Amino acid sequence: MDDKRSVDHLVLPVRDIGVAVRRLEALGFTVAPPALHPFGTQNACVFFQDGTYIEPLAIAEPANYDASIEKGDVFTGRDRAFRQHHGQEGFSALVAKTDDAIADHERFVAAGLSAGDRFDFSRPVQMPDGSRSEAAFRLAFAASGAPADFFLFNCQRLKALPGDRTALERHANSATGLREIVLFPGGDAKAARLIETVFGCEATISPDGDTVFATGNARIRLTEKRAFASVGPNASNREDGGLHGASVVFSVDDLAVTAAVLAANGVSSMEAGGRLVVPAAPGQGVAFAFEEI
């Protein structure tokens, strides 16, 4: 394939945005001020130097959230289905960058992988210095399983996020970006084709038997192994549970710095294969790992 896409961000549902902010700060991340969506959800993102970010997502305005679902909006509808099936915390969606979400939607429909209608929205953005602007997005959705399963979407920025996010991209734990996204297929025979279609990259088989996709920036790994499973009350061990997010691996400049920050903040971690792994916890719905690059 010759239209390889890059990872844009990850959607991480949380029960309480304040709890998520405190957990992410304890992990050594700089967290952006909370931002409210017009459809009732709220995020507090962590931005990285490689242009990616993670998006903890909470329900802030239930009435607007319910109204969005009633209208048939894919994003909120799948968020509710995920929370009802998997609990209030986890890893629900992987997002690719795109310059043309309209063409992507048509491509997903043709492939039999569309998860529903496109979705356009805008939201205010507040920077650490108090300045405000507006960001606007167009989304095209793809999925291969049930409405509660993990899904993917392509994100086109109609009005870009603020260009200078330098202060937000500096992290005490020395994180610089996303290294690898680990997913469990959960018996979904279409999982590999879904990722190939969304990211425009072909799968390869790793020496240990995993299916790996080299996107324009981070790797995506489909694995049956449980070494990287989420640890928490909502973790699923069912082999037929549908495609689901297992863990996130971050690139860091200095793993010793990461370890020192975690220890100073009382965050438990373990060493595994040259990475520091932090099990899931309230405000952090999946396992996080840190790898020095």
N, C-alpha and C positions, 0 to 999 in steps of 0.2 A: 504494500500500500504506500502511496506517495503523498498522503495528506495527514501526516502525523500531528496529533494535537498534544497539548501540554495540560497538566493538571492545573486547575484554577484554585479550587478550595475543597474542603471537606465539611459536611454538615454533621454536627454532633449534638443531638437533642439532649437537653438537660431539664431537670425539674425546676431549678431556681437559678436565675442568672447571677445573683449575688454569690451563691455558693460556688458556681463555676468560676467566677472571676477570682475568688479567693484561692481556689484550688490551682488555677493556672498560674497565679502569681507565686504561690508556694513552689510550683515546679520551675520557677525562674523565668517565666514569660512576662513580657510587657503586654498588657491587655488594653485594647482601645476602649474608649468610653462606650457605654451601652447605646444601641441605636434601635429605634422602633420601626417595624415594618407597618405599612398601611393595612395589612391583613392580620394584625394582632399578635405577631411574634416579635421577639426582641433578641438581638445578638450582642455579643461583646467580643470582637474578633481579635485574633493574634496574627499579625502580618509578618512576613519574612522577606529577607533580602532577595530571594529567588523569584519573588512575585507571587508566591502562593500564600494562602492563609487558611486557618481553621476557624470555623464558625460555630461556637456553642449557641444553641437556639432554645429559647424558652417561650412559653405562652404567657404573654403579658396582658393582653386584652381579650378575654374569652369571647365577648360578644362579637368583635370584629373577626376573630378567628372562626367562630361558628358561621358567621355570615359568608366568609370566604369559602368555607367548605360547602355550604348550601348552594353557592353559585357554581360549584363544580371545579374550583381551582385545584390543579393537580398538586401543587406544592403543599398546601395545607391539608388536603385530603390524604395524601400519603404520610404526612407527618402524624396526623391523628391515628391512622391505621398502624403505623409503626409503634406509637406509644401504647395503643391498646393491646397490641400483640406482644411487644418486647419490653414494655415498661417505659418509664419517663426518661431514661438515660441510655445513651448508646451512640452508635455511628450509623447513620441512616442513608447517606448519599455521598457520592463521589462526583465531582464537577470538572468538566473540561472547558478550556478556553475556546472561544469561537469568534469569528468575525461575521458569521451569517447564520443566526439561529433559525431563520425561516427555511433555508436550504437544509439545515440539519434535521428539522422537524419532518420535512418531506422525505429525507433519506431514511429516517427512523420508521416512518409509515410504510415505505416501500419494503423495508426489511422485516416488517411484522414485529417491530420492537418498540413502537411508540407507546408511551405511558399516558398520553392524553394531549390536550390542546396546548399550544404555546402560551406563555404567560409573560406579560410586560408589567414592570412596576418601577417606582422610584422611591427613594427614602433619603432623609437628611443624614449628613455625615458631620460629626463633630470631632475636631482634632484636639490633641492635648492642650494646645494654647488657647482653646476656647473658640476658635474660628469655625464657621459652619459652611457647608456647601451641600449640593445634592448629587446623588448618584442614581443612575437609571440603568435598568437591566432588561434583557430579553432572554427568556429561557425556553429550551426545547428538551423534552423529557423522553427518557428511554428506560425500559425495564423488561425483564424476561420472566417474572414470576407473579406471585400474588401481590395485591396492593400493599400489604404490610411488609413486603420484602425490601431489601436494599435496592436502591435505584440509582441511576446516573442521569445527569442532565448537562447540556451545554449552555454556557453562560456568555452572552454577548453584552459588552458594556456600551450602552447608548450614550451615557454620560459617565466618564471615567471617575473612579475614586480619586481623591486628591493625589497629585503627583509626588509631593514631598512627604513621605511617611517615614523619614529617616529615624525620628525619635521612637516611633512605634516598632521599627524593625530591629532595634537594639535590645538584646535579651541577656539578662544576667547569666543564664545557663549556657550562653554562647551559641544558641541555635541559629541556623542560617536558612533553613528551609525544610521541605519535605523530601525524604530519601526514598521511602517505600511505603506503599499502602498494601496491607495484607487482608485478603478476603477469603472466606470459606464458601465454596460453591453450594453446600447444603443440599446436594442432589439435583441442582439446577443444571440440566444438560445444555442450556443455552447461555450459560454464564460467560464462557470464553468468547462466543460470537458477539454477545452484547458489548463486552469491553472492546473487542476489535472494531466493531461498528462505530462506537462513540469516539474512540481515540485514533482510529485510522492506522493502527499498528498491528502487525501479526504477532501471534504468540510464539514463544520458544519454550522448550522444556529444559529446566535446569538440571544439573547433575543429580540432584536429590529428588527429582521427579515432580517438582512444582511447575505450574504453568506461569510464565513470566512475560510481562508486556513492558517494553521499553518505550514509554511515552516521550514527549519532547523534553521532559525534565525528570520527574520521579518514576520509579518502577512500580508496577502493580503486580502483586503476587497472588495467584489462586493456589491455595494449598489445602490439603486434607489434614495436615499435621496440627496437633493441639498445643504445640509448644508456645504459640503466640496467642492463645485464646484469651478473650476477655475474662477477667476474674471479677465476679460480682454477682449479686442476686439475680440479675437478668440475663446472665450468660447462658447461651444455648449450646448444648452438647449433642443435639439431634443431628444425625447425618442427613436427614431429609427436611431440615428446617428452612430451606430456601437460601438463596444467596444472602450473606450477611457480612458486615464489617467486623474484623477481628482485632486489628491493631494498626498503629501508625508509628512509623520510624522517622525521626527527625535527624537531619544533618547538624552536627555541632563542630565548632572550630577546635575545642579542647575538652575532651571527655573528663579530664581531671577537674576542670572548672565546673562542669555539670554536676559531677559527683559531690563536690564541695557545697554547691548551692542546695542540692537536694538534702544533704546531711544537715546543713545549717537550718533548713526549714522543717526538719523533722519528717521528711518524705522518705518512706521505705523504698528501696530499689534493690535489684539483684543483677549480677553480671551474667551475661549469657552470650557466648559467641562474640566477644569483643564489644557488645552493646550493654548499656545500662537499661534495664527494663523496670518500668513502674506499673504495677497492676492497676486496674480500674478502681475508681473511688468515686464518692459523690462529687458531682461537678466534672468528672472525667470518666465518661461512660465506657471506654475501651482501654486496653493496655497501651501505654506509650513506651517507646524505646528511643534511645539516643545513641547515635553512631558517629564517631569522629571521621571526618573526611580529609 
